[in-house]
Amino acid sequence: MTVRAVISGASIAGLSAAFWLRRIGWEVTLIERAPEFRDGGQNVDVRGVAREVLDRMGLFEAVKAQNTTETGTVLVDGDGKVRAELPSNGPDGATAELEVLRGDFARTILDHLPDGVELIYGDTIEDVDDDTVTTAGGRSLPADLVVIAEGVRSATRDRIFGAEVDRRELGITMVFGTIPRTPADDDRWRWHNAVGGRQIHLRPDNHGTTRAILSYSRSEDLTGLDRAEALARVRERYRDAGWEALRILDGFDSSDDVYIDHLTQIRMSTWRRGRIVLAGDAGWCVTPMGGGGASLALTSGYVLSAYVSQRPDDLPGALDAYEKWMRPLVDDVQKLPPGLELFAYPRTRLGLAVRGLLDQAMTSRLFAPLAAKLTEVANTDQELPEICS
């Protein structure tokens, strides 16, 4: 019997679901609203149980070969002088063993999709009825299973789940972009905190450029503004932040991949409705504050497909089992430590001084093992479910 899945969203969660559902014999159509594959993006990493999923895909070495070249993570002062170095020993340090750009990671999966996955770009889901998905482009696609993997602001999820979507804004704005590399840039993630709850980040990549992030707390949501107005407001906020802020702002003005996000967790009481199921950020966005989003996305595609393969005649039971297995990992990452915003985004000079003392303590030989634990996400004592062929 032919069984068909329609997946909306061709980033890591959607690609993982397409990879594994096709591997177990399903007919798979993958829809992406962008007109073509979306390259670019910032650093993501593969941690915890996701490393095993990647190994089962046979893609561990292929992803490792896309490493950003980043070798460690340091906290710097306004002159760029290192004041502390975060633990990066082992596979899950502040700089992970598998540290890659989102676009490189997604393209690696895309390039290794099993034969037969149908890819449709420039289209979106318009409606889902009993057994068919209708797209905005006029396509009618039979679907025994619909996977929504569109991201944190998923329009399809919002239409189908409505009031069940619980958005929790964290009050943090992050501005990402690619800027020209300079001789002073090195192979470390350099992180600077400035007064006013402002962070400045520079990270190396494997494309001869530098990835930059400006992140600040207690902010307004800029995502509804046009790019010029949003960047003008960010420039005003960072005009006296020091270190590399002005260089980054100038670089963003001409960068072609600036992305602005107002961090929002997505919490859902259930990730499914009938034969429709959520995966990745559409169901449980953990935000960069929690970390591990790419690892959870990759894992979700495998776990979903494993339970579907085990219960070919019981899709509701398979989707329930998928949610039961994934939810403890998601809940663990979404529970942010109390006071995290004050620690990560000090607002006063006194706050920065206290943060500096805590950084020195946490990166000391005595407390470094505890600091290293903070970067361990997507870990579980559960065994991965097995694929039934």
N, C-alpha and C positions, 0 to 999 in steps of 0.2 A: 504494500500500500504506500502510495506517495504521500509524504507529509511535508508541509510547506511552512517556512517561517519568513516573516517580514521584519526586518530590523531597521529602525530609524536612528541614524547617527553613526558616522563612520570614523569615530576616534577609537580610543583604546577599548572601551567596554563593548561597543558595537562590533568592532573588528574581531575581538576575542570570541564573542558569541557566534559570529559568522564562521570563524575558523572551526570551532568545536561542533556547532550544529551541522555544518557540512561534513565534518569528519565522521559523525555518527550516521550519516546517510540522508539528512534532510535536504530538501530543495530550499535554497536560501536566496532571498533578495535583500540587498542592503541599499537603503536610501540615504542620501546625504543632501542637505539643503544647499551647501556650497556648490558652485558650478564645477569645481574640480577638487582633487585631493588637497587638503590644507596642510602644507608644510609649515615650518617655523614653530614658534612657541618656546617656552622656557624649559628649564630643567625639570625632569621627573626622575623617579628612581624606582627600582624594583627591589622590594624588601620582603622579608618574612616568607610566608607560604607562597607568595607570587613567584619567588625564585624557582620553586618546584614546578609550578604551572608552566613557567617559561621553559624549563628543562623538558617537561613532557611534550611541549610543542616542538621541541628540537631546535629552539631559537636562542638558547642561552648564549652561545658564542657569537651569533649574528648580532644580537643586541649589544653584547660586550664590546664588539668591534666598533660600535657607534659612540663609545665613551666620549664625553665632552672634553676630556683631558684634564678635568679638575682633580687635584690631588689632595686637597684639604680645605678646611674652613677656619678663617681667622677673623677676630674682632679687631677693628682698627680705630685709632683716635682721629681727630680732625686733620692731622698731618699725614695720615696713612700709616702711622707706626703701629705695629702689632702690639696689642695689649693682652690678648688671650688667644689660645688656639683650642678649638673644640675637638673632642676625640673623633678620629676618623679611622680607627683601627677596626679591622674586620669588615664584613660585607655590609653592615647596617649602620656605619658611622654617620656623622653629620654630612660628609661626602661619602655616598654609598659606593660599593664596588661597581654596581650597575647604575651609573649616573649618565643619563642620556637626555637629549632634547625630545620634547613631546612629539614633534613632527618626525624625527628620525625613528623613534620607537614605533609610532603608528605605521610609518611606511614599511618598516621591517616586517610587521605582521601582514600588511596589505600585500607585499611582494611574495609572501609565502602562503596566501590563502589557498586552500584546496581548489582544484579545478571545479568549475560549475557554479561558483558564487556569482550571482548577477549583481552588478553595481550600477546604480542609477544616481547620477549627480544632478543638482539643480532642481530637486523636487522635494516635497514634504507630504506628510500624511494629512489628508483633509478629513477623513471619516473612517470609522471602523464599525462594520455591522457584524452579523452573525458569523460570516465566514469569508469576508472580503475586506480588503483595505483599499480605499479610494484615495488617490493622491491629488494634490492641487494641480498637477499637470495633466489630469484626466485619465490616469492609469487605473485599472481595476485589477488588483492582485489577490489571488486566493491565499488565505492565511489560516493555518491551524494554530499558529502561535505568533503573537506580535510582541517584539522586544523594543521598548522605548529606551534608547541610550543617547539622548540628545544633549545632555548637559544640564547644568543647574537651572537655566531659564527655559526649560523645555515647554514649548507651547502645547505639544500633544499631551504631555502629562497633565498640564493644567486643565485642558478641555475635558479629559476623561476622569481625572480624580478630583477636580474642583476643590471644595473646601477641605478635603483630606490633606492637601499640601500645606505643611507647616514650615514657613520660612522664618528663620531666626537670624536676623542681621547682627553681625558682630561689631559693627561700627568701625571697620577697617577698610580703607581704600588701598588698592595695590595697582600700580601702573607698571606694565612690563613692556620692554622693547629691546631691539637689537641696535647697537651703536658701533661705530668704527673702533677697532682695536688700536691701542697706542703701545709704544715700547715699554711704558711703565706697567702695563697690565701683565699679570703673571698667571701661574697655573692654579691659583687658589681662589676660593670664594671669599671675597672681602666684604665685610659687613660693618657698617658704621651707624651708630645711634646719635641723633642730634636732639637738642631740647625741643619741646613742643610735640613729643610723641611721633618723631619722624625717623624712619630708617632709610638707609641708602645701601644698595647692594651692587656689586660687580662680580660677574662670574665668567670664566673662560668658556669658549665653545670650540667645537672641532671644525668650524667653518671659516676661521680667520677673523671672526668678529667677537664682540663682547656682549653678553646678555646683562641688561641692567634692570633694576627694580627700585622704584620709590614706593614706600609703604608708610601709611600714617594712620593714626587712630582718631576716634571721635570725629568722623568725617561725614560730609554730605555725600549722597549717592550721585556720582557723576555719569553713570552709565547711560542716562537718557539724553545727555548733551552731545552736540556734535564735537568732533575731535578737537577743533581749534579752540573752542570755548573751554572744554575740559582741561586741555593742556595749559591754557592760560591760567586757570585757577590753580592747577598744580604748581606752575611756575611761581605764582604769588606766594603760595605756602612755603616753597623751598628756596626763596630768593636769598635767605640768610642762613641756610642750613650748613653751608661749608662743605669741606672735603670735595667730592667729585659731583656735587649736585648740579651745578651749572653746566658742566660738560654733558651730563646725562640729559638734562632738559634740552640743550641744543641738539644733541643727537636724536632725541625723540621727535623734534620738529621735522626732521627729514627721514625718519625711519618709516619703513613701509609695513611694519608689523606691530605697531603699538596696540596694546590691549589694556583696557581699564576695567577693573572689577571691584565691586563693592561686596566684600566677603559675606556670604549668606549660606548658612547651613540649611539643608533640606532634610526634614524629618517626616517620616511617614509611618502611620500605624500599620499599614500593609503595603507591600510592593506589587500587589497583583489585583486585578479585577477580571474575573473570568479567565480568558486565554491571553490577556494582556499583562505583561510583566515589565517592571522597571529594572534597569541595570546602570551601574556607575553613578555619576553625579546627579542624574535625573531622579534617582531614588534616594540618595543619601549623601549629597555633597558634604564632604568633611572640611573643605577649604584648606589652603596651605597652612593655616594655623594648626590644624590637626595633623596634616601630612598623610602620606600613604594613599592618596586618591588614585594614582595610576596602578598601584599594586592591588587595591580592592577592585578596580575596574577590570584588570586582567583576570583576576581570580574569579570574578562573577561569571564571566562567559564560560569558563570551564565548569564551575559547580552547577550552573544552570543546565548545561548540556549533559553532564554526568547523570543527574537525576532524571532528566528526560529520557536518557538511554536506558536507565534502570526500570522506568515505569512507562513503557510505550503506550499502554492502554489507560493510563491514569494521569493525564496532564495536570489536573488540579492538585493531586497528591505530589507530583513532581515539583510543581511551583511552590507548594508549601514547604517541602523538604529543602529546596534551594534557599528560601527565606530563613528557615530555621538554622541552616548551616552558616549563612553569611551574617546574620544579624549580630551575633556577639562580636565579630571583628569590627563591624561598623559602629556599634555602640561604644566600644572601647576607644575608638579614635575620636568620636564626636564628644566625648566627655573631656572637655578642656580643663586643665588644672585651675583651681581658684586663683585669682590674681594674675593670670597669665598676661592679660593686656597691660597691666601696670609694670610687670617685669619686662615684657618685650618692647613696650613703648613708653619709657619714662618721659614725663612732661617737663620736669624742672631740673635745674643743675644739681640740686640735692638728690633727686631721683636718679640722675645719671651717675652720680658718685656712688650711691648705694648699689646700683646695678653693676658698676665696675668692681666693687668689692665682692659681690656675689659671683661675678664671672671668674674672678681670680680664685675664689674658694671652690667653685664647681669644677674648674679645670685643673685643680691641684691634684697631686698624686693620690691623695686620700679620697677625694670625692669624684675623681674622673670616671670610675666605674658606674657611679650613680648617674652622672651626666650622660654617659653613653646609653643608658637604659631609655632616656627620653627620646632617642631617635629610633627606637625599635618599635615598629608598627607592623600591622598585618601578621603578627605572630599568633599562632593558635596551637592548642594541644589536640585539636580535632584532626583526624586523618582525612585527607582529601578523598571524596567519593570516587569510586572507580568508574571508568567508562565501560559500558557494556556494548560490545559490537554485535 
